[in-house]
């Protein structure tokens, strides 16, 4: 599926089929797990902020990215701007991200059921009753909501770029 993976991605990439095995290893070591999901298309300072906040919530952070097909189905056939492999490479380069993976569905509930994080991080704009809340709480996990930095959203970045013409 992917080609010429850089070493920093090879070290952090967990294939979806390997998630449960990797989580089991971490649990055996007594480590807590946080998750954060999203497209992370056009990585920007707002993304860095929420990813860093997520990394502070547990011993290990899994960053779960929507696949290209998933993004096309819920955002636009013209998105993502950056392919899955390159988005994985960018977020894996961040020192505070421990593992990266992806999911094909539009929403992350199935992958969260596999990981069963101690803490799932989400943007405060989605609220305490976001679609992930029920599955996370069903096994004793908790939500941690992070406020968005005003003006730092991918859509805003795209609009700014368009206005530069």
Order of alpha helices (4+ residues) and beta strands (2+ residues): alpha-alpha-beta-alpha-beta-alpha-alpha-beta-alpha-beta-alpha-beta-alpha
